[in-house]
Amino acid sequence: MPRDRDGTFTPQIVAKRQRRFGGVDNLVISLTAKGPTTGEACAHLAEVYGTDVAKETISTITDRALDSFSAWKW
């Protein structure tokens, strides 16, 4: 994280201590709900948005969503 002497730096795109964009989670969940594999989802994100997302990141996002769905279900 960039630092300055006064501690006044405020990131514009990704907030401090945030690891990824907020909309990426929703995008990955909606994309994987349509049935592609994690590799196909990575390729789609690279082609459409020009960003590299690891297969492990997509798996982590979908696993968190599944955990919250199972908690909501019961």
The first five atom37 places (N, CA, C, CB, O) and aatype in JSON, in Angstrom:
{
  "aatype": [12, 14, 1, 3, 1, 3, 7, 16, 13, 16, 14, 5, 9, 19, 0, 11, 1, 5, 1, 1, 13, 7, 7, 19, 3, 2, 10, 19, 9, 15, 10, 16, 0, 11, 7, 14, 16, 16, 7, 6, 0, 4, 0, 8, 10, 0, 6, 19, 18, 7, 16, 3, 19, 0, 11, 6, 16, 9, 15, 16, 9, 16, 3, 1, 0, 10, 3, 15, 13, 15, 0, 17, 11, 17],
  "atom_mask": [
    [1, 1, 1, 1, 1],
    [1, 1, 1, 1, 1],
    [1, 1, 1, 1, 1],
    [1, 1, 1, 1, 1],
    [1, 1, 1, 1, 1],
    [1, 1, 1, 1, 1],
    [1, 1, 1, 0, 1],
    [1, 1, 1, 1, 1],
    [1, 1, 1, 1, 1],
    [1, 1, 1, 1, 1],
    [1, 1, 1, 1, 1],
    [1, 1, 1, 1, 1],
    [1, 1, 1, 1, 1],
    [1, 1, 1, 1, 1],
    [1, 1, 1, 1, 1],
    [1, 1, 1, 1, 1],
    [1, 1, 1, 1, 1],
    [1, 1, 1, 1, 1],
    [1, 1, 1, 1, 1],
    [1, 1, 1, 1, 1],
    [1, 1, 1, 1, 1],
    [1, 1, 1, 0, 1],
    [1, 1, 1, 0, 1],
    [1, 1, 1, 1, 1],
    [1, 1, 1, 1, 1],
    [1, 1, 1, 1, 1],
    [1, 1, 1, 1, 1],
    [1, 1, 1, 1, 1],
    [1, 1, 1, 1, 1],
    [1, 1, 1, 1, 1],
    [1, 1, 1, 1, 1],
    [1, 1, 1, 1, 1],
    [1, 1, 1, 1, 1],
    [1, 1, 1, 1, 1],
    [1, 1, 1, 0, 1],
    [1, 1, 1, 1, 1],
    [1, 1, 1, 1, 1],
    [1, 1, 1, 1, 1],
    [1, 1, 1, 0, 1],
    [1, 1, 1, 1, 1],
    [1, 1, 1, 1, 1],
    [1, 1, 1, 1, 1],
    [1, 1, 1, 1, 1],
    [1, 1, 1, 1, 1],
    [1, 1, 1, 1, 1],
    [1, 1, 1, 1, 1],
    [1, 1, 1, 1, 1],
    [1, 1, 1, 1, 1],
    [1, 1, 1, 1, 1],
    [1, 1, 1, 0, 1],
    [1, 1, 1, 1, 1],
    [1, 1, 1, 1, 1],
    [1, 1, 1, 1, 1],
    [1, 1, 1, 1, 1],
    [1, 1, 1, 1, 1],
    [1, 1, 1, 1, 1],
    [1, 1, 1, 1, 1],
    [1, 1, 1, 1, 1],
    [1, 1, 1, 1, 1],
    [1, 1, 1, 1, 1],
    [1, 1, 1, 1, 1],
    [1, 1, 1, 1, 1],
    [1, 1, 1, 1, 1],
    [1, 1, 1, 1, 1],
    [1, 1, 1, 1, 1],
    [1, 1, 1, 1, 1],
    [1, 1, 1, 1, 1],
    [1, 1, 1, 1, 1],
    [1, 1, 1, 1, 1],
    [1, 1, 1, 1, 1],
    [1, 1, 1, 1, 1],
    [1, 1, 1, 1, 1],
    [1, 1, 1, 1, 1],
    [1, 1, 1, 1, 1]
  ],
  "atom_positions": [
    [[0.85, -1.16, 0.0], [0.0, 0.0, 0.0], [0.9, 1.24, 0.0], [-0.97, -0.01, 1.22], [1.81, 1.33, 0.82]],
    [[0.67, 2.19, -0.9], [1.48, 3.39, -0.91], [1.32, 4.18, 0.39], [1.12, 4.27, -2.1], [0.26, 4.21, 1.0]],
    [[2.4, 4.8, 0.78], [2.37, 5.59, 2.01], [2.93, 6.97, 1.73], [3.16, 4.9, 3.15], [3.76, 7.14, 0.84]],
    [[2.49, 7.93, 2.48], [3.07, 9.26, 2.43], [3.37, 9.71, 3.84], [2.13, 10.26, 1.71], [2.93, 9.08, 4.81]],
    [[4.1, 10.75, 3.96], [4.53, 11.17, 5.3], [3.39, 11.58, 6.21], [5.5, 12.32, 5.18], [3.43, 11.34, 7.41]],
    [[2.37, 12.2, 5.64], [1.26, 12.69, 6.45], [0.14, 11.66, 6.63], [0.7, 13.93, 5.83], [-0.77, 11.86, 7.44]],
    [[0.2, 10.57, 5.88], [-0.85, 9.57, 5.96], [-2.15, 10.02, 5.31], [0.0, 0.0, 0.0], [-3.23, 9.59, 5.71]],
    [[-2.05, 10.89, 4.31], [-3.24, 11.44, 3.68], [-3.6, 10.77, 2.36], [-3.07, 12.9, 3.47], [-4.57, 11.17, 1.72]],
    [[-2.83, 9.77, 1.93], [-3.1, 9.12, 0.66], [-4.41, 8.35, 0.74], [-1.95, 8.18, 0.27], [-4.61, 7.54, 1.65]],
    [[-5.3, 8.6, -0.21], [-6.58, 7.89, -0.28], [-6.71, 7.29, -1.67], [-7.77, 8.84, 0.05], [-6.87, 8.02, -2.64]],
    [[-6.66, 5.96, -1.78], [-6.8, 5.33, -3.09], [-8.18, 5.6, -3.68], [-6.56, 3.81, -2.97], [-9.17, 5.69, -2.96]],
    [[-8.23, 5.73, -5.0], [-9.48, 6.05, -5.66], [-10.22, 4.82, -6.16], [-9.23, 6.98, -6.81], [-11.45, 4.81, -6.17]],
    [[-9.51, 3.78, -6.57], [-10.16, 2.62, -7.19], [-10.4, 1.52, -6.17], [-9.32, 2.09, -8.34], [-11.54, 1.07, -6.01]],
    [[-9.37, 1.07, -5.49], [-9.49, 0.03, -4.47], [-9.2, 0.69, -3.13], [-8.52, -1.18, -4.74], [-8.13, 1.26, -2.93]],
    [[-10.14, 0.61, -2.21], [-9.99, 1.25, -0.92], [-8.86, 0.61, -0.11], [-11.29, 1.19, -0.13], [-8.41, -0.49, -0.41]],
    [[-8.42, 1.32, 0.9], [-7.38, 0.78, 1.77], [-7.84, -0.53, 2.4], [-7.01, 1.8, 2.87], [-8.99, -0.67, 2.81]],
    [[-6.93, -1.47, 2.46], [-7.14, -2.81, 3.03], [-8.19, -3.63, 2.29], [-7.54, -2.68, 4.47], [-8.63, -4.66, 2.8]],
    [[-8.58, -3.2, 1.12], [-9.5, -3.96, 0.29], [-8.67, -4.76, -0.71], [-10.53, -3.03, -0.44], [-7.7, -4.24, -1.26]],
    [[-9.04, -6.0, -0.95], [-8.23, -6.86, -1.8], [-8.7, -6.89, -3.24], [-8.21, -8.24, -1.26], [-7.91, -7.17, -4.14]],
    [[-9.97, -6.6, -3.49], [-10.46, -6.57, -4.86], [-11.68, -5.65, -4.94], [-10.82, -8.0, -5.36], [-12.24, -5.25, -3.92]],
    [[-12.07, -5.34, -6.17], [-13.22, -4.48, -6.39], [-14.48, -5.11, -5.82], [-13.4, -4.2, -7.88], [-14.61, -6.33, -5.81]],
    [[-15.38, -4.3, -5.34], [-16.61, -4.82, -4.77], [-17.5, -5.5, -5.79], [0.0, 0.0, 0.0], [-18.17, -6.48, -5.46]],
    [[-17.54, -5.01, -7.01], [-18.4, -5.57, -8.02], [-17.9, -6.87, -8.62], [0.0, 0.0, 0.0], [-18.66, -7.57, -9.29]],
    [[-16.66, -7.21, -8.38], [-16.09, -8.43, -8.97], [-16.78, -9.66, -8.39], [-14.57, -8.49, -8.72], [-17.04, -10.61, -9.13]],
    [[-17.07, -9.66, -7.12], [-17.73, -10.81, -6.5], [-19.07, -11.08, -7.17], [-17.93, -10.58, -5.0], [-19.37, -12.22, -7.53]],
    [[-19.88, -10.04, -7.33], [-21.19, -10.21, -7.96], [-21.05, -10.65, -9.41], [-21.99, -8.92, -7.88], [-21.84, -11.46, -9.89]],
    [[-20.06, -10.13, -10.1], [-19.83, -10.5, -11.49], [-19.45, -11.97, -11.61], [-18.74, -9.61, -12.1], [-19.97, -12.68, -12.47]],
    [[-18.55, -12.42, -10.75], [-18.11, -13.82, -10.79], [-19.25, -14.76, -10.43], [-16.92, -14.04, -9.83], [-19.41, -15.81, -11.06]],
    [[-20.05, -14.41, -9.44], [-21.17, -15.26, -9.03], [-22.19, -15.36, -10.16], [-21.83, -14.71, -7.76], [-22.68, -16.45, -10.45]],
    [[-22.51, -14.25, -10.78], [-23.49, -14.31, -11.87], [-22.94, -15.06, -13.07], [-23.92, -12.9, -12.28], [-23.68, -15.73, -13.78]],
    [[-21.65, -14.94, -13.3], [-21.03, -15.64, -14.42], [-20.98, -17.14, -14.18], [-19.62, -15.11, -14.66], [-21.31, -17.92, -15.08]],
    [[-20.58, -17.56, -13.0], [-20.48, -18.99, -12.72], [-21.85, -19.63, -12.53], [-19.63, -19.22, -11.48], [-21.97, -20.85, -12.66]],
    [[-22.88, -18.84, -12.24], [-24.23, -19.39, -12.14], [-24.72, -19.88, -13.49], [-25.19, -18.34, -11.57], [-25.63, -20.71, -13.56]],
    [[-24.13, -19.38, -14.55], [-24.53, -19.79, -15.9], [-23.86, -21.08, -16.32], [-24.2, -18.71, -16.89], [-24.19, -21.62, -17.38]],
    [[-22.93, -21.61, -15.52], [-22.4, -22.93, -15.75], [-20.98, -23.09, -16.27], [0.0, 0.0, 0.0], [-20.54, -24.23, -16.42]],
    [[-20.22, -22.02, -16.57], [-18.87, -22.27, -17.06], [-17.93, -22.72, -15.95], [-18.31, -21.01, -17.72], [-18.2, -22.5, -14.77]],
    [[-16.85, -23.35, -16.33], [-15.84, -23.76, -15.35], [-15.07, -22.54, -14.9], [-14.89, -24.83, -15.94], [-15.23, -21.45, -15.45]],
    [[-14.22, -22.72, -13.9], [-13.42, -21.59, -13.42], [-12.46, -21.1, -14.5], [-12.64, -21.98, -12.16], [-12.2, -19.9, -14.61]],
    [[-11.93, -22.01, -15.29], [-11.04, -21.62, -16.37], [-11.76, -20.81, -17.44], [0.0, 0.0, 0.0], [-11.22, -19.83, -17.96]],
    [[-12.97, -21.23, -17.76], [-13.76, -20.48, -18.74], [-14.15, -19.11, -18.2], [-15.02, -21.27, -19.12], [-14.19, -18.14, -18.95]],
    [[-14.43, -19.03, -16.9], [-14.76, -17.74, -16.29], [-13.54, -16.82, -16.32], [-15.24, -17.94, -14.83], [-13.68, -15.62, -16.59]],
    [[-12.34, -17.36, -16.06], [-11.11, -16.56, -16.15], [-10.9, -16.03, -17.55], [-9.89, -17.4, -15.72], [-10.57, -14.86, -17.75]],
    [[-11.11, -16.9, -18.54], [-10.94, -16.49, -19.93], [-11.95, -15.42, -20.31], [-11.08, -17.69, -20.85], [-11.62, -14.48, -21.03]],
    [[-13.17, -15.55, -19.84], [-14.2, -14.56, -20.14], [-13.85, -13.2, -19.53], [-15.56, -15.04, -19.62], [-13.97, -12.18, -20.2]],
    [[-13.43, -13.2, -18.28], [-13.06, -11.94, -17.64], [-11.87, -11.28, -18.32], [-12.75, -12.18, -16.16], [-11.81, -10.06, -18.44]],
    [[-10.93, -12.1, -18.77], [-9.77, -11.56, -19.48], [-10.18, -10.98, -20.83], [-8.71, -12.64, -19.66], [-9.68, -9.93, -21.24]],
    [[-11.07, -11.66, -21.51], [-11.48, -11.21, -22.84], [-12.36, -9.96, -22.78], [-12.23, -12.33, -23.57], [-12.14, -9.0, -23.51]],
    [[-13.34, -9.97, -21.9], [-14.3, -8.88, -21.85], [-13.78, -7.67, -21.07], [-15.59, -9.38, -21.24], [-13.95, -6.53, -21.51]],
    [[-13.17, -7.91, -19.92], [-12.77, -6.81, -19.04], [-11.27, -6.53, -19.06], [-13.2, -7.11, -17.64], [-10.82, -5.54, -18.49]],
    [[-10.49, -7.39, -19.72], [-9.05, -7.17, -19.81], [-8.34, -7.32, -18.47], [0.0, 0.0, 0.0], [-7.33, -6.66, -18.23]],
    [[-8.86, -8.18, -17.62], [-8.26, -8.37, -16.3], [-7.92, -9.84, -16.09], [-9.21, -7.87, -15.2], [-8.61, -10.73, -16.59]],
    [[-6.86, -10.09, -15.37], [-6.46, -11.45, -15.05], [-6.93, -11.8, -13.65], [-4.92, -11.61, -15.17], [-6.52, -11.18, -12.67]],
    [[-7.78, -12.8, -13.58], [-8.27, -13.3, -12.29], [-7.89, -14.76, -12.2], [-9.84, -13.1, -12.14], [-8.15, -15.53, -13.12]],
    [[-7.27, -15.14, -11.11], [-6.82, -16.52, -10.93], [-8.01, -17.45, -10.71], [-5.84, -16.63, -9.76], [-9.05, -17.04, -10.19]],
    [[-7.84, -18.69, -11.12], [-8.88, -19.7, -10.9], [-9.18, -19.86, -9.41], [-8.46, -21.05, -11.51], [-10.32, -20.07, -9.02]],
    [[-8.14, -19.76, -8.6], [-8.31, -19.89, -7.16], [-9.18, -18.76, -6.6], [-6.96, -19.9, -6.46], [-9.95, -18.98, -5.67]],
    [[-9.05, -17.57, -7.15], [-9.86, -16.44, -6.7], [-11.32, -16.67, -7.02], [-9.38, -15.13, -7.35], [-12.2, -16.4, -6.2]],
    [[-11.59, -17.18, -8.21], [-12.97, -17.48, -8.6], [-13.54, -18.58, -7.7], [-13.04, -17.9, -10.08], [-14.69, -18.49, -7.28]],
    [[-12.74, -19.59, -7.41], [-13.19, -20.66, -6.52], [-13.48, -20.13, -5.12], [-12.15, -21.77, -6.45], [-14.46, -20.52, -4.5]],
    [[-12.62, -19.24, -4.63], [-12.82, -18.65, -3.3], [-14.12, -17.86, -3.25], [-11.64, -17.76, -2.93], [-14.87, -17.96, -2.28]],
    [[-14.38, -17.06, -4.28], [-15.59, -16.24, -4.32], [-16.83, -17.13, -4.35], [-15.59, -15.3, -5.54], [-17.79, -16.89, -3.61]],
    [[-16.83, -18.16, -5.19], [-18.0, -19.03, -5.28], [-18.18, -19.86, -4.01], [-17.87, -19.96, -6.49], [-19.31, -20.13, -3.6]],
    [[-17.08, -20.27, -3.39], [-17.19, -21.03, -2.13], [-17.81, -20.17, -1.03], [-15.81, -21.54, -1.69], [-18.63, -20.66, -0.25]],
    [[-17.41, -18.91, -0.96], [-18.01, -18.02, 0.04], [-19.49, -17.83, -0.21], [-17.31, -16.66, 0.04], [-20.29, -17.81, 0.73]],
    [[-19.86, -17.71, -1.48], [-21.27, -17.55, -1.81], [-22.05, -18.8, -1.43], [-21.45, -17.24, -3.32], [-23.15, -18.7, -0.89]],
    [[-21.5, -19.97, -1.71], [-22.18, -21.21, -1.36], [-22.33, -21.37, 0.14], [-21.42, -22.4, -1.93], [-23.35, -21.86, 0.62]],
    [[-21.31, -20.93, 0.89], [-21.4, -20.99, 2.36], [-22.52, -20.09, 2.87], [-20.06, -20.57, 3.0], [-23.28, -20.48, 3.75]],
    [[-22.63, -18.9, 2.31], [-23.68, -17.99, 2.77], [-25.05, -18.48, 2.34], [-23.44, -16.57, 2.23], [-26.03, -18.28, 3.06]],
    [[-25.14, -19.14, 1.18], [-26.42, -19.7, 0.76], [-26.84, -20.84, 1.66], [-26.34, -20.18, -0.68], [-28.02, -20.95, 2.02]],
    [[-25.91, -21.69, 2.04], [-26.26, -22.81, 2.91], [-26.65, -22.32, 4.31], [-25.09, -23.82, 3.0], [-27.52, -22.91, 4.95]],
    [[-26.02, -21.26, 4.79], [-26.38, -20.69, 6.08], [-27.77, -20.06, 6.01], [-25.33, -19.64, 6.52], [-28.54, -20.15, 6.97]],
    [[-28.1, -19.43, 4.89], [-29.39, -18.81, 4.71], [-30.49, -19.86, 4.57], [-29.37, -17.9, 3.49], [-31.62, -19.67, 5.03]],
    [[-30.14, -20.97, 3.93], [-31.11, -22.03, 3.68], [-31.62, -22.64, 4.97], [-30.5, -23.12, 2.8], [-32.81, -22.94, 5.09]],
    [[-30.76, -22.84, 5.94], [-31.15, -23.49, 7.18], [-31.46, -22.45, 8.18], [-30.07, -24.42, 7.7], [-31.81, -22.76, 9.32]]
  ]
}
